[in-house]
Amino acid sequence: MNTATNESFGDIIKGSKPVLVDFHAEWCGPCKMMKPILEELRQIMGDQIRILKIDVDKNPKVASSLNISGVPTLILFKEGQTLWRQSGVVSAKQLQTIVKQKAMI
């Protein structure tokens, strides 16, 4: 899971590989529940997907540009397009199904 790279957020979400972004905050209880779920998804899907975690308090510009009002908010991007978006905790199996359906992998 990437938390910081030299690539910009815009560059990352424009790629052909689906990118699941978890917008979270340190103080958010449900956000802490997402960490092991995303690790499980990473094990299930491997290199088919890229997973990013973005702290809304440390990256307010990105969060506000996407109208993130609650955390956790998960957004699936591919080639710069938003394919799916949901707030709240989602299981790894549900995420796997969503990624496969929406990103067609």
NORLINJO-V635474 format. One line per field, one symbol per residue. ss: DSSP state (H for helix, E for strand, C for the rest). burial: I if it has 9 or more other C-alpha atoms within 8 Angstrom, else O. A space follows every 50 residues. Layout:
ss: ???
burial: ???
This chain:
ss: CECCCCCCHHHHHCCCCEEEEEEECCCCHHHHHHHHHHHHHHHHHHHHEE EEEEECCCCHHHHHHCCCCCCCEEEEEECCEEEEEEECCCCHHHHHHHHH HHHCC
burial: OOOOOOOOOOOIIIIOIIIIIIIIIOOIOIIOIIOOIIIIIIOOIOOOII IIIIIIOOIOOOIIOOOIOOIIIIIIIIIIOIIIIOIIIOOIOOIIOIII OOIOO
